[in-house]
């Protein structure tokens, strides 16, 4: 029988060490290898800022990321 006065046991919850990742290298299909990337602000959205990753050599778009903890959202309010 489970004791209702005792909280359930389990592993202690630790704070997340990695809240946000930023890519430094991604695979570029045009260059056919992992290349350094440049990120640029693409859109300011209500849910966060959208950044685009581009190849540092050929400029090919390699992906996007939405940053939810940005400071630009306060400008729109």
Backbone bond lengths (Angstrom), bond angles and torsions (degrees), N, CA, C in turn:
res aa  C-N    CA-C-N  psi(-1)  N-CA   C-N-CA  omega(-1)  CA-C   N-CA-C  phi
1 X - - - 1.452 - - 1.524 108.75 -
2 X 1.297 116.08 139.55 1.466 122.32 -179.17 1.517 108.80 -87.76
3 X 1.321 115.06 132.38 1.454 121.50 178.29 1.534 108.39 -75.02
4 X 1.344 120.02 118.03 1.466 121.35 -177.74 1.529 113.29 -70.63
5 X 1.324 118.16 -14.65 1.460 121.11 -177.59 1.518 112.34 -92.62
6 X 1.310 116.56 -6.78 1.460 120.60 -178.44 1.530 108.31 -108.80
7 X 1.323 117.70 129.25 1.467 118.62 179.59 1.524 110.09 -66.58
8 X 1.329 117.27 151.60 1.454 119.51 -179.54 1.520 110.68 -62.25
9 X 1.310 114.65 139.69 1.460 118.85 -179.61 1.518 109.20 -86.50
10 X 1.276 116.11 153.26 1.451 122.53 -179.73 1.511 108.46 175.64
11 X 1.285 116.18 -178.68 1.458 117.69 179.77 1.527 110.55 -66.46
12 X 1.330 117.01 140.45 1.470 119.31 179.59 1.524 109.97 -66.18
13 X 1.306 116.22 143.36 1.459 120.94 179.62 1.519 109.33 -82.01
14 X 1.309 114.68 125.88 1.454 120.55 178.16 1.528 109.21 -106.60
15 X 1.314 116.68 150.55 1.460 117.92 177.31 1.527 109.91 -66.23
16 X 1.314 115.44 148.35 1.459 121.03 -179.32 1.521 109.99 -66.83
17 X 1.328 115.56 132.02 1.460 119.81 178.54 1.515 111.63 -81.66
18 X 1.330 116.51 -29.76 1.449 120.92 -175.34 1.518 109.64 -120.13
19 X 1.299 116.19 98.14 1.456 120.11 179.90 1.524 110.97 -90.69
20 X 1.314 117.60 -29.07 1.449 120.38 -174.61 1.523 109.48 -145.76
21 X 1.313 116.09 134.06 1.451 122.23 176.04 1.522 109.19 -113.77
22 X 1.310 115.47 145.07 1.456 121.52 171.26 1.519 107.30 -126.52
23 X 1.314 116.31 130.82 1.455 120.80 -178.80 1.520 110.00 -74.31
24 X 1.312 116.36 138.51 1.459 121.39 173.72 1.517 110.38 -107.49
25 X 1.346 117.02 -29.57 1.455 122.39 176.51 1.517 109.41 -139.74
26 X 1.325 116.67 140.45 1.453 123.30 174.90 1.525 108.22 -138.34
27 X 1.335 115.84 161.02 1.455 120.40 178.20 1.531 109.24 -77.48
28 X 1.317 115.93 129.74 1.466 121.78 177.56 1.527 108.32 -106.16
29 X 1.338 118.12 119.58 1.461 119.67 179.93 1.532 113.28 -68.17
30 X 1.308 117.41 -26.67 1.467 119.49 178.84 1.529 110.92 -75.23
31 X 1.334 117.76 -43.44 1.467 121.64 178.56 1.529 112.15 -81.53
32 X 1.327 116.49 -18.25 1.467 124.44 179.50 1.528 113.47 61.06
33 X 1.323 115.14 39.95 1.465 120.85 174.79 1.524 108.95 -164.59
34 X 1.331 116.27 167.87 1.462 121.47 175.09 1.525 107.77 -74.06
35 X 1.313 115.41 129.47 1.466 121.13 -174.96 1.518 110.30 -130.50
36 X 1.326 118.03 155.65 1.466 119.98 172.89 1.524 109.61 -64.22
37 X 1.317 115.98 148.89 1.465 120.27 -178.80 1.514 110.84 -120.14
38 X 1.316 114.16 155.75 1.463 122.00 172.66 1.515 106.98 -115.29
39 X 1.307 115.88 136.98 1.470 118.70 177.79 1.518 108.62 -108.89
40 X 1.326 114.61 144.53 1.468 119.73 177.60 1.518 108.09 -139.52
41 X 1.311 115.43 148.27 1.455 121.52 178.91 1.516 108.57 -69.64
42 X 1.330 116.51 122.60 1.448 121.61 -176.86 1.527 111.18 -99.98
43 X 1.346 116.75 -51.46 1.460 122.33 -178.06 1.518 110.42 -142.25
44 X 1.322 116.16 150.56 1.463 121.89 170.89 1.525 105.44 -107.56
45 X 1.330 115.62 110.18 1.462 122.32 -175.59 1.520 110.25 -111.30
46 X 1.330 118.49 161.32 1.468 120.22 177.32 1.531 113.20 -61.04
47 X 1.337 117.64 -32.07 1.459 119.70 -179.39 1.527 113.03 -86.80
48 X 1.316 118.18 -6.30 1.462 121.56 177.54 1.519 111.01 148.83
49 X 1.313 115.64 177.48 1.456 121.37 -179.77 1.518 109.80 -87.75
50 X 1.320 117.12 134.13 1.456 121.31 178.99 1.526 108.84 -99.55
51 X 1.331 115.81 124.19 1.451 122.63 178.86 1.524 109.34 -109.39
52 X 1.310 116.40 148.71 1.455 121.85 177.15 1.520 108.31 -113.06
53 X 1.332 116.45 136.89 1.452 122.59 175.25 1.519 108.92 -98.56
54 X 1.342 116.75 129.34 1.459 122.67 178.62 1.516 110.40 -125.92
55 X 1.319 115.69 147.45 1.463 122.29 177.57 1.527 109.13 -62.80
56 X 1.326 116.55 135.32 1.464 120.99 -179.32 1.522 111.92 -72.83
57 X 1.353 117.83 -18.67 1.464 120.50 -177.37 1.525 112.77 -96.48
58 X 1.333 117.76 -51.90 1.470 119.83 -173.76 1.533 113.34 -107.33
59 X 1.326 119.28 -12.76 1.460 122.19 177.88 1.514 114.58 84.93
60 X 1.329 117.94 6.69 1.466 122.03 178.89 1.528 110.15 -62.95
61 X 1.338 117.39 137.15 1.461 121.67 176.13 1.522 108.78 -73.21
62 X 1.338 117.35 125.09 1.462 121.82 -174.99 1.519 113.29 -111.00
63 X 1.320 118.71 -8.06 1.456 120.33 178.38 1.507 111.85 156.25
64 X 1.335 114.85 176.71 1.459 121.21 179.25 1.517 109.96 -132.79
65 X 1.307 115.45 165.01 1.466 122.92 179.43 1.521 107.73 -147.68
66 X 1.339 116.23 140.65 1.468 120.86 174.88 1.518 108.14 -107.11
67 X 1.318 116.04 120.08 1.461 123.42 179.94 1.522 107.68 -96.01
68 X 1.331 116.52 110.47 1.467 120.94 -175.86 1.523 113.32 -83.81
69 X 1.297 118.14 -16.38 1.460 120.39 -178.80 1.506 112.27 -107.70
70 X 1.303 117.58 52.71 1.455 120.28 -174.96 1.521 111.23 -99.59
71 X 1.315 114.30 163.35 1.463 120.50 -179.75 1.531 111.77 -93.32
72 X 1.328 119.01 -13.15 1.457 121.57 -177.74 1.515 112.23 -71.19
73 X 1.335 118.65 -25.54 1.461 120.61 -177.46 1.513 112.05 -63.95
74 X 1.330 118.43 -28.92 1.448 121.41 178.38 1.527 112.69 -66.79
75 X 1.317 117.52 -23.33 1.454 122.34 179.76 1.516 110.35 -68.58
76 X 1.335 117.39 -33.78 1.451 120.82 -176.11 1.528 113.58 -79.59
77 X 1.287 118.20 -16.80 1.469 120.55 -177.08 1.490 112.54 -83.32
